[in-house]
């Protein structure tokens, strides 16, 4: 039996709907749901958050959750 390492993901869920099923999988994020505009906003936030976190030179698993939360808040505030 082999041990699998833990994999961290950022999960985004769009709670509004227009009947379409939208799913986006990225390197370390999964996005589901939302109207077109909502899903696109989730994508923008996830991509920009990934870019900022990658600049630290660490993987998502290595970054403290508090830092991930702060980065997400910062990205959300600057992309309004």
Buried (B, 14 or more C-beta within 10 A) or exposed (E): EEEEEEEEEBEBEBEEEEEEEBEBEBEBBBBBBBBEEBBBBBBEBBBBBBEBBEEEEEEBEEBEEEBBEEBBEEBBEEEE
